[in-house]
Amino acid sequence: MKMGIVTGIPGVGKTTVLSKVSEILSLENRKYKIMNYGDYMLNTAISEGFVSNRDEMRKLPLSKQRELQLIAAKKIVEDAEKLGEDGLAFIDTHAVIRTPAGYLPGLPKHVIEILSPQVIFLLESSPEDILNRQKRDKGRIRSDYADINVINETINFARYAAMASAVLVGASVKIVINKEGDPSIAAKEIISSMM
């Protein structure tokens, strides 16, 4: 099984691009699984009574976020291994999470060593496109990312964090641009990098 981690800041279009990855791989009859790291963390956080929605998680104390990250990593690997040798596993997550206490690495040592991906993808777009996508997405609360300067800062921190994580496991880091209006371009680039 090959594992790729697809990261990007809120509003960059990870969910849309990964749904295109799913479409393409389904048409090719490939064995794959797309796993949202936040879903794994959220399911645990809700069941333990720590939060009631996803956007509250990044406001939890850092120690609690680290605990949830570790539980999620173990469960993701367990689920990915079920794909067998020829399967492709994609993890939808963030390289960094902006919290009141500062930037939290989304893929710290204790997590990245468990996941051990082959590639860490940085899905990026222009800050203006990201801001516009955030404004259109009424289903999420992202006011803490709704500023061009914060978006630029977060993109830079995500790059540093992805490279630092990659060094620990010998993964490559690939920047993939999500062009406005055609997420299939980014999806095809992600798939071809996993082959």
N, C-alpha and C positions, 0 to 999 in steps of 0.2 A: 504494500500500500504506500502510495506517495501522498504526502500531506503538504498543503500550501495554506498559508495564513493570509487572508485578504483584510488589510487594514485601511482605515481612512477616517477622517474626522466626520462628525455628524453633518449630514447634508451632502456628502460627496457622491452618494449614489451607490453605496455598497450593495444594498438589498436589490436594487434594480439590475446592476451588473451581474450579481450572482444568480438572479432569476434567469438571465440570458445564458449564463454558464449552464444552468440546469436544463434549459430548453435544448441547447446544442448537444450536450452529452446524452440527453434522453433520445434525441433523433439518431445519434450514433450508437445507441444501445450500449453505452459504457456503464460500468459499475462505479457509482460515485455517491457521495453523501456531502451535503452542505449543512454545517452545524453553526449555529449562532452562539458564540461564547456567552453573550449577555443573557440568552434564554436559559442556558445551563445555570448561570449564576442566579438569575431571577427566580427560577423554580425553587432553588434552595433558600434564597432570601425570603421569599413569600411563605414557604412552608415553615420557616423558622420564625416568622412574624417580624422580620426586620424592616420590610418595606411593603408598600401596596402597589407600586408601579416601577417600571424600569428607570425612569429619570431620577428617582429618589436614591438609586444605588450609588451614584457617584458622590452623593452627599453623606454616605455612611463613613464612620471612622476608618482610617486607612487599615487598621488591624483587621477589621471586619471584612473589608474589601479583599485583603490578601487571603484571608481564610476562604472566602467564596471563590476566588480565583483558583486556588489549589484544588478544591473539591470539583470544580468545573473541568479543570485540565485532566484529572484522572478519569472522569466519566467520558469526556470526548475521546480520549485515546481508546478506552474500552469499546466505544461505539464504532470508531474508525477501524479498529482491528477486525471487525466483523466483515469488512469489505474484501478481505483476502489480499493476496499479493498484487493483483492487477487493478485494484480499486484506487480511486482518486478521492481524497478527503480534503474538503475546503472548510476553513474556519473563518467565519465572519466576526471580526473583533476590532478593537482599537489598539494602536501601538502605544498611545497615551490617553489618559483620562484626566480631564481638567477638573480638579476638586478645589474646595475652599482652602485646603492646606497646600496647594500646588499641584504640579503634574505627577500623576501616579503612572508608573510604567504598566502598560497593559500586558506586556510579555516579560515579566521579571525572571530572574534566574530560576527560581523554584517552579515557574510555570513553563518557560521555554524548554527547559531540560526534560520535562515530562512529555511535552508535545513533539519536540525534535522534528520540526518541519524541514523540507528541502528548500522551500522558497518562502520569503516574507514579501508579500506584495503591498506596495503603498499606492492605493488608488487616490489620485489627485485630480483636481479641477482648479480653475481660477477661483480666487476668493469670492469674486462677484457672482459666479455661477453657484457656488456653495451657498452663499447668503440667499440668493433667489430660490434655490431648492428648499432651504429651511423655511422660508416664508410660505411656500406652497404646501408644505407638509403640516397640516393642521392636527395630525394625530400625535405629535410629539411636542414636548416643551424643551426648547433649546435656546432660551434667552441668554444663557451664559456663554453661548458661542456666536451670538448675533452681532458681531462687530468685525469689520475687515481686519483690524490689527490683531484681534484675538485669533481669528482664523489663520492669518499668516504665522503668528507665533506658534500655534498648535501644529500646523503643517511642519514647521522646522523642528519642533520637539519630537514629532512623530518620526521624522527621518533619523534623528540622532538615536532615538530609542530603538527603532527597527534595526539599525546597524549594530548597536550594542548587543541586542538580543541575538542577532545572527552570528556574531563572533563566538558566542558561548556554545553553539551547536553546529557551526560550519555551514549554515544556510546562506543562500544568496538573498540579496535584497533587490527587488525590481520595482521601479516606479512605472505605473501604468496610468495614462491620462484618460479620464472619463470625459469624452467630448460631449457637449450638450447636444441632445437629440438623437444620439446613436450609441447606446450602451453596448451593442453587440461588438463594436471594435475592441473595447476594453476586455469584454468577455473572451473573445477569440485569442487575444494576446495572453491572457491568464492561462487559458487551456493549453496553448502551444508551449508555454514555458514549463508546463507540468509533464509534458510528454518525453 
